[in-house]
Amino acid sequence: MSDLKKEIEKRRTFAIISHPDAGKTTLTEKLLLYGGAIAQAGSVKGKKSQKHAVSDWMDIEKQRGISVTSSVMQFNYGGYCINILDTPGHQDFSEDTYRTLMAADSAVMVLDAAKGVEKQTRKLFKVCTLRHIPIITFINKMDRDARDPFDLMEEIENILGIHTCPINWPIGSGKGFKGVYDRETKKVLLFHANSDAVFGAKKISATETDFSGGINALIGDDAADSLKNSIELLDGAGDGFDMDAVRGGRLSPVFFGSALTNFGVEPFLKEFLRMTTPPLPRQSDKGAVDPSCGDFSAFVFKIQANMNKAHRDRIAFIRICSGKFEKGMEVLHVQSGRMIKLSQPQHLMAQGREVIDEAFAGDVIGLFDPGIFSIGDTLCGADKPFRFGGIPTFAPEHFALVQQVDTMKRKQFIKGMTQIAEEGAIQIFHEPDSGMEEVIVGVVGVLQFDVLKYRLQSEYNVEIRMKPLPFELLRWIENDGMDLKSLDITSDTKLVNDVKGGSLLLFCSEWSINWALEHNKGLKLAEFGGAKL
């Protein structure tokens, strides 16, 4: 096997998805702890503690105790090179999560054992199924009161439409949580409430059992009988493990544990690495691109400005899809047709960074962006150019008119609004033939307005005033050459342009959309801008 192929075979790139507060960022921290990437984990909402989650690096994330932007982290464990993409759980930042999932080869779905499948989990799961990537489930917080595990399995299958196969099985929950039983090794991993405190030892010893009597002394007669009945039921009526079904996204292996107390995390990580695949071929307009081919290729899935306040820089996150990346190499930026030199490549650890000399297919790296990259752009060799499928722009659901308070800061206002819009965090629109003195901002969730106001103040020293607008729906106009000023639309519908010059209509209701389609023959409206899923 060539050195290139060996390096690529070691790569695992996955996203962690969940509803807010299911423990996604806590699990991410514990995985980093095992990989030696951090020395100490920080509980996400520790008000009395000065520690914060490594992946929650923005000041606003530390203050609110939630993730508002995706983070990228890399570490090595057990001979694998692992790229973790930690995503926001809150629905108001779901578009960032959609884009991040486009860069992942598999996903870890974290569920709260007391709540099961929640609303946001369903939305994110749908994106995973569109790409047919493996989805491994980690049911978290077993050290707290939890629902019946059979009910949780049934809910995953009924609501998400994917079969499940428990790899381990919980013995009780909450104060009665004894540990988990590994169905393959026939071992019990015992849980002691104080033996592995939040930042304590990494390992808990497993105790073998064969149901011949020894287990009763470990967990008690009632728990042992309940466990035996559950295992018999699973073995007789549950779905069997099928690696092909897992890798095709049709079967989700399920693990039970507690990320906060480190319980069950390392066995989960080991099995996850065994079950998931190295980077797979990715579709382009010229066919599938093989990761182990010698030619470098990548696409931009995220842009983040001002990660380092001292430098006021902008980083483009790229997922390498094939070949080997080398510092200083020249590649074709397909969208502009320009050759560019990639001279400042960096590995990321959320906000931290380290300059690197090389990277391989499957890796996620950051590139200094002087303002030429956009989300969805392709980088490849000039001799055989192609484009990867783009990343869709989702229609916002909330709109506001935004103006700067101090008109003397017009330059900073325009720079801040433009850069944050290019990240995909917001979308900005303006009326045809008007400038940027005031703009209409569209967001998927209202919390993004708070983030916009905060970032403009802290990163660009610009205060803004916002006036909510009544629009609820947006559609891109797909017609070329149509006289848009003569459109017959309702009085509460507004014609606007986006930053790329595209024309759109803002509507207050579905009725207004239907009116526009009925009264303008041949008008074509699209719910997504750019590429389709």
C-alpha positions in Angstrom: 0.0 0.0 0.0 1.4 3.4 -0.9 2.2 6.0 1.8 -0.6 8.2 0.5 -3.2 5.5 0.8 -1.9 4.5 4.3 -2.4 8.1 5.5 -5.9 8.4 4.0 -6.9 5.0 5.5 -6.1 6.4 8.9 -8.5 9.3 8.5 -12.0 9.5 10.2 -14.0 12.7 9.8 -17.3 13.0 11.6 -19.8 15.5 12.8 -21.5 15.4 16.2 -25.2 16.4 16.1 -27.9 16.7 18.7 -30.7 18.8 20.2 -29.4 21.6 22.5 -28.3 20.4 26.0 -28.2 16.7 25.0 -24.4 16.7 25.9 -22.9 17.0 22.4 -20.1 19.5 23.3 -19.4 17.6 26.5 -18.9 14.4 24.6 -16.6 16.2 22.1 -14.5 17.4 25.0 -14.1 13.9 26.4 -13.1 12.5 23.0 -10.4 15.2 22.8 -9.3 14.3 26.3 -8.7 10.6 25.3 -6.8 11.8 22.2 -4.5 13.9 24.4 -5.6 17.0 22.5 -6.6 18.8 25.8 -5.4 18.2 29.3 -8.6 19.2 31.1 -12.2 19.4 29.9 -14.5 22.3 30.8 -18.1 21.8 31.6 -20.1 23.8 29.2 -22.2 25.9 31.6 -19.8 26.1 34.6 -20.8 29.5 35.9 -18.5 29.2 39.0 -15.7 27.9 36.9 -13.5 29.8 34.5 -13.3 26.8 32.2 -15.3 26.7 29.1 -15.6 24.0 26.4 -12.7 24.2 24.0 -15.1 24.0 21.0 -17.1 26.9 22.4 -14.5 29.6 21.6 -16.6 32.8 20.9 -17.2 35.1 23.9 -20.9 34.9 23.3 -20.7 31.1 23.4 -18.9 31.2 26.8 -21.5 33.7 28.2 -24.6 31.8 27.1 -23.3 28.3 27.5 -24.4 27.2 23.9 -22.6 26.6 20.7 -23.4 29.1 18.0 -20.9 28.2 15.4 -19.4 24.9 14.2 -15.9 24.1 15.5 -13.2 21.9 13.9 -10.8 19.8 15.9 -8.2 17.2 15.1 -6.5 14.6 17.3 -4.8 11.2 17.0 -6.0 8.1 18.8 -5.2 4.4 18.4 -3.4 4.8 15.1 -6.2 6.9 13.6 -6.2 10.6 12.7 -9.6 12.0 13.8 -11.3 15.2 12.6 -14.3 16.2 14.8 -16.8 18.7 13.6 -18.7 20.0 16.6 -22.0 21.7 15.5 -24.5 24.1 17.1 -27.5 22.2 18.5 -29.8 25.2 18.7 -32.2 25.4 15.8 -31.4 29.1 15.2 -27.9 28.1 13.9 -29.0 25.0 12.0 -27.7 26.3 8.6 -24.1 26.2 9.9 -24.8 22.6 10.9 -26.2 21.7 7.5 -23.0 23.0 5.8 -20.8 21.2 8.2 -22.5 17.9 7.6 -21.6 18.2 4.0 -17.9 17.9 5.0 -18.4 14.8 7.3 -18.1 11.1 6.3 -20.2 9.9 9.3 -22.2 11.4 12.2 -22.6 10.8 15.9 -26.1 11.4 17.1 -26.3 12.3 20.8 -29.6 11.8 22.5 -30.6 12.8 26.1 -31.7 9.5 27.8 -34.6 11.3 29.5 -35.9 13.1 26.4 -35.2 10.8 23.4 -35.5 12.2 19.9 -36.1 15.9 20.0 -37.2 18.3 17.3 -33.8 19.6 16.2 -32.4 16.0 16.1 -35.0 15.2 13.4 -34.0 18.1 11.2 -30.3 17.2 11.4 -30.9 13.5 10.9 -32.7 14.2 7.6 -29.5 15.9 6.2 -27.5 12.8 7.2 -29.9 10.5 5.5 -29.7 12.6 2.3 -26.0 11.8 2.1 -26.4 8.1 3.3 -23.6 8.5 5.8 -23.2 6.2 8.8 -25.0 7.4 11.9 -23.8 6.1 15.3 -26.1 6.9 18.3 -24.8 7.7 21.8 -27.6 7.9 24.4 -26.2 10.2 27.0 -26.9 11.1 30.7 -27.6 7.5 31.9 -26.4 8.6 35.3 -29.6 10.6 35.5 -33.2 9.3 35.5 -33.9 8.0 32.0 -36.7 6.6 29.9 -36.9 2.8 29.2 -34.2 1.9 26.7 -36.6 -0.2 24.7 -38.9 2.9 24.3 -35.9 5.0 23.2 -35.0 2.3 20.5 -38.6 2.3 19.3 -38.7 6.1 19.1 -35.5 6.2 17.0 -36.9 3.7 14.6 -40.4 5.2 14.3 -39.5 8.9 14.2 -36.2 8.7 12.3 -36.9 5.7 10.2 -33.6 3.9 10.8 -33.1 0.5 12.4 -31.1 0.2 15.6 -28.7 -2.3 17.1 -27.6 -1.7 20.7 -23.9 -2.5 21.1 -24.2 -2.3 24.9 -27.2 -2.2 27.2 -27.7 -0.1 30.3 -28.2 -1.6 33.8 -30.6 0.8 35.4 -30.4 4.6 35.3 -30.1 7.6 37.6 -29.3 6.7 41.2 -29.8 3.0 40.3 -27.4 3.1 37.3 -25.0 0.2 37.7 -23.2 0.3 34.4 -23.5 -1.2 30.9 -23.4 -4.7 29.5 -21.3 -5.2 26.3 -23.3 -7.6 24.1 -20.2 -8.8 22.1 -17.6 -9.4 24.9 -20.2 -10.4 27.5 -18.6 -8.0 30.0 -20.1 -5.6 32.4 -18.6 -2.1 32.6 -19.4 -1.1 36.2 -20.3 2.5 37.0 -19.3 4.1 40.4 -20.7 7.5 40.9 -17.6 8.9 42.5 -14.9 6.8 40.9 -14.6 8.8 37.7 -15.5 12.3 38.6 -15.8 14.9 35.8 -12.1 15.4 35.3 -10.8 12.2 36.9 -9.3 9.0 35.6 -9.8 8.0 32.0 -10.4 4.3 32.5 -12.8 2.0 34.4 -12.0 -1.7 34.6 -14.5 -4.1 32.9 -15.7 -7.1 34.9 -16.5 -10.3 33.0 -19.7 -12.1 33.6 -21.5 -15.1 32.0 -24.9 -14.8 33.9 -23.8 -17.9 36.0 -24.1 -16.1 39.3 -21.2 -13.8 39.6 -23.1 -10.9 38.1 -25.7 -11.0 40.9 -23.0 -10.1 43.4 -21.9 -7.2 41.3 -25.2 -5.6 40.5 -27.8 -7.2 42.7 -30.5 -9.9 42.0 -33.2 -7.6 40.6 -30.8 -5.8 38.2 -29.3 -9.1 37.1 -32.7 -10.6 36.3 -33.8 -7.5 34.4 -30.6 -7.5 32.4 -30.9 -11.2 31.5 -34.5 -10.7 30.3 -33.5 -7.7 28.2 -30.6 -9.4 26.6 -32.7 -12.4 25.7 -35.3 -10.2 24.2 -32.7 -8.3 22.2 -31.0 -11.4 20.9 -34.3 -13.0 19.9 -36.2 -10.0 18.5 -33.8 -7.2 17.9 -31.9 -6.3 14.7 -28.6 -8.0 14.3 -25.4 -6.1 13.6 -24.8 -5.6 9.9 -21.7 -3.6 8.9 -22.9 -3.0 5.4 -26.2 -1.6 6.7 -24.3 0.6 9.2 -22.0 2.1 6.5 -25.0 2.6 4.2 -26.8 4.6 6.8 -29.6 2.1 7.2 -28.7 0.7 10.7 -27.6 2.8 13.7 -25.4 1.1 16.3 -26.5 2.4 19.8 -24.3 3.0 22.8 -25.3 4.1 26.3 -23.2 6.1 28.7 -22.6 9.4 30.5 -20.3 11.9 28.8 -20.0 14.2 31.8 -18.7 11.4 34.0 -16.6 9.9 31.2 -18.5 6.7 31.5 -18.7 4.5 28.3 -16.9 7.1 26.2 -13.7 5.3 25.4 -15.4 2.0 24.5 -17.7 4.0 22.3 -14.8 5.7 20.6 -13.0 2.4 19.9 -16.1 0.8 18.3 -16.9 4.0 16.4 -13.5 4.0 14.7 -13.9 0.3 13.8 -17.4 0.8 12.3 -16.8 3.9 10.2 -15.0 4.2 6.9 -12.0 6.2 5.7 -12.8 9.0 3.3 -15.1 7.9 0.5 -15.3 9.1 -3.2 -17.2 12.4 -3.6 -19.3 13.3 -6.5 -18.3 16.1 -8.9 -19.6 17.3 -12.3 -17.0 15.0 -13.9 -18.0 11.9 -11.8 -16.8 10.4 -8.5 -13.4 11.6 -7.2 -11.3 8.9 -5.6 -9.7 10.1 -2.3 -6.5 8.1 -2.9 -5.9 9.4 -6.4 -2.7 11.5 -6.5 -4.4 14.8 -7.4 -5.3 17.2 -4.7 -8.9 18.5 -4.5 -11.0 20.2 -1.8 -14.1 22.3 -1.2 -14.9 25.2 1.2 -17.7 24.5 3.6 -17.2 27.2 6.2 -15.7 30.7 6.5 -15.1 32.4 9.8 -13.9 36.0 10.3 -12.0 37.3 13.4 -11.2 33.9 15.0 -8.0 35.7 16.2 -8.8 39.2 17.4 -5.2 40.2 17.4 -5.0 39.6 13.6 -8.5 40.3 12.4 -8.1 37.6 9.9 -10.5 35.4 8.0 -10.2 31.6 7.8 -11.8 29.4 5.1 -12.3 25.8 6.3 -11.8 23.3 3.6 -12.4 19.6 3.5 -9.7 17.8 1.5 -11.4 15.2 -0.8 -8.5 13.6 -2.6 -4.7 13.5 -2.7 -2.2 15.3 -0.6 -2.0 18.9 0.4 1.4 20.5 0.7 2.1 24.0 2.1 2.7 26.5 -0.7 1.2 24.4 -3.4 -0.6 26.2 -6.3 -4.2 25.1 -7.1 -7.0 26.3 -9.3 -9.8 28.2 -7.6 -12.5 26.9 -10.0 -15.1 29.5 -9.4 -12.8 32.4 -10.2 -10.6 30.5 -12.7 -7.5 31.8 -10.9 -4.5 29.9 -9.7 -3.8 30.6 -6.0 -1.0 29.7 -3.7 -2.0 28.1 -0.4 0.7 29.5 1.8 -0.7 29.6 5.3 -2.4 26.2 6.0 -3.4 25.6 9.6 -4.8 22.7 11.7 -7.5 23.9 14.0 -8.4 23.2 17.6 -11.5 25.4 17.7 -9.9 28.8 18.1 -6.4 27.6 18.4 -4.3 26.9 15.4 -1.0 25.4 14.2 0.7 25.9 10.9 1.2 22.6 9.0 3.2 21.4 6.1 0.9 18.7 4.8 -2.5 17.1 5.1 -4.4 14.3 3.4 -7.8 13.4 2.0 -10.3 13.4 4.9 -8.6 16.2 6.8 -10.2 19.6 7.5 -7.8 22.5 7.5 -8.0 26.3 7.6 -6.7 28.6 4.9 -6.1 32.3 5.2 -8.8 34.0 3.1 -8.0 37.4 1.6 -11.6 37.6 0.4 -11.6 35.3 -2.6 -13.4 32.2 -1.1 -17.1 31.6 -0.9 -18.9 28.6 0.7 -19.1 25.7 -1.7 -16.0 26.7 -3.8 -13.9 24.0 -5.3 -10.0 23.8 -5.3 -8.3 21.3 -7.6 -5.4 20.9 -10.1 -5.5 23.0 -13.2 -4.9 20.1 -15.6 -8.2 18.4 -14.9 -10.6 21.0 -13.5 -14.0 20.0 -12.0 -16.6 21.2 -9.5 -17.9 19.5 -6.4 -21.7 19.9 -5.8 -22.4 23.2 -4.2 -23.8 23.8 -0.8 -27.4 25.1 -0.7 -28.4 28.5 0.8 -31.5 28.1 2.9 -34.3 30.7 2.8 -34.4 32.8 6.0 -37.5 32.9 8.1 -37.0 36.2 10.0 -36.1 39.6 8.6 -35.1 43.0 10.0 -34.0 46.4 8.6 -30.5 47.2 9.9 -28.8 50.6 10.1 -25.6 51.9 11.8 -26.2 54.3 14.7 -23.1 56.3 13.9 -23.0 57.3 10.2 -19.3 58.1 10.5 -18.6 54.3 10.8 -20.1 53.4 7.4 -16.9 51.7 6.3 -16.7 49.4 9.4 -20.5 48.7 9.1 -20.2 47.6 5.5 -17.1 45.5 6.2 -18.7 43.8 9.2 -22.0 43.1 7.5 -20.3 41.8 4.4 -17.8 39.5 6.2 -20.5 38.0 8.5 -22.8 37.5 5.5 -19.9 35.7 3.6 -19.6 33.3 6.5 -23.2 32.3 5.9 -24.3 33.3 9.4 -26.7 35.9 8.0 -28.0 36.9 4.5 -28.1 40.5 3.5 -30.4 42.1 0.9 -30.9 45.6 -0.4 -33.4 47.3 -2.7 -32.4 47.5 -6.4 -30.2 50.5 -7.2 -29.7 51.3 -3.5 -26.5 51.3 -1.4 -25.4 49.7 1.9 -26.4 52.5 4.2 -29.3 50.3 5.4 -29.8 46.7 4.6 -32.4 44.0 5.1 -31.0 41.1 7.1 -32.5 37.6 6.9 -31.8 34.8 9.4 -33.0 31.3 9.9 -33.4 31.8 13.7 -33.9 35.0 15.8 -30.9 34.3 18.0 -28.7 35.1 15.0 -29.9 38.7 15.3 -28.4 38.8 18.8 -25.1 37.3 17.5 -25.0 39.8 14.7 -25.4 42.8 17.0 -22.9 41.4 19.5 -20.2 40.6 16.8 -20.6 44.0 15.1 -20.1 45.7 18.4 -17.2 43.5 19.7 -15.3 42.8 16.4 -16.0 46.0 14.3 -16.9 48.6 17.0 -20.2 49.3 15.3 -23.5 49.9 17.0 -26.7 49.1 15.0 -30.4 49.6 15.3 -32.7 46.9 14.1 -36.4 47.2 13.0 -38.3 43.9 12.6 -39.9 43.4 9.2 -43.2 41.4 8.6 -41.7 39.2 5.9 -41.7 35.4 6.6 -40.8 33.8 3.2 -38.2 34.4 0.6 -37.9 33.0 -3.0 -35.1 33.4 -5.5 -36.1 34.4 -9.0 -34.7 31.9 -11.5 -35.8 33.7 -14.7 -33.0 35.3 -16.8 -33.9 38.5 -18.7 -37.3 39.1 -17.1 -38.3 42.7 -16.6 -38.5 42.5 -12.8 -39.7 46.1 -12.3 -42.9 45.3 -14.1 -43.8 42.3 -11.9 -47.4 42.2 -10.7 -47.0 41.6 -7.0 -49.0 42.4 -3.9 -48.3 45.6 -2.0 -46.7 43.7 0.9 -44.2 41.9 -1.3 -40.7 43.4 -1.8 -38.2 42.9 -4.7 -34.6 42.8 -3.4 -31.1 41.8 -4.5 -28.6 39.7 -2.6 -24.8 40.3 -2.3 -24.1 38.2 -5.4 -26.6 40.3 -7.5 -29.3 37.7 -7.5 -32.9 38.9 -7.5 -35.4 37.8 -4.9 -38.9 38.4 -3.6 -39.8 38.8 0.1 -43.3 37.6 1.0 -45.5 37.9 4.1 -47.5 34.8 3.3 -47.9 31.7 1.1 -50.9 33.5 -0.4 -48.6 36.3 -1.7 -46.4 33.7 -3.4 -49.3 32.1 -5.1 -50.5 35.6 -6.3 -47.1 36.3 -7.8 -47.0 33.0 -9.7 -50.6 33.3 -10.9 -50.2 37.0 -12.1 -46.8 36.7 -13.7 -46.8 34.0 -16.4 -43.6 32.0 -16.6 -42.2 33.3 -13.3 -39.9 30.7 -11.7 -39.3 30.9 -7.9 -36.8 28.7 -5.9 -36.8 28.0 -2.2 -33.0 27.3 -2.2 -30.3 29.6 -3.6 -27.3 28.1 -5.3 -26.9 24.4 -5.2 -29.6 21.9 -4.4 -29.2 19.2 -1.8 
